[in-house]
Amino acid sequence: MTAWLPLAQSTAEEGLHVILGMLVTGLVFALIVVVGEYVHYRRHFRHRRY
């Protein structure tokens, strides 16, 4: 039982990992939205120019 004890994290460390995971997930989601909007914007003005 004591073999896994050093691998156990405190509640604060575990909460920090959860919050950081949620932050990374949100940033990836926002990046996908921003790239999609940029591609839409570029297509719109590329077709208008010609």
Summary of the structure (lengths in Angstrom):
residues: 50
radius of gyration: 21.5
end to end distance: 71.5
largest distance: 71.5
contacts: 84
relative contact order: 0.07
helix: 84%
strand: 0%
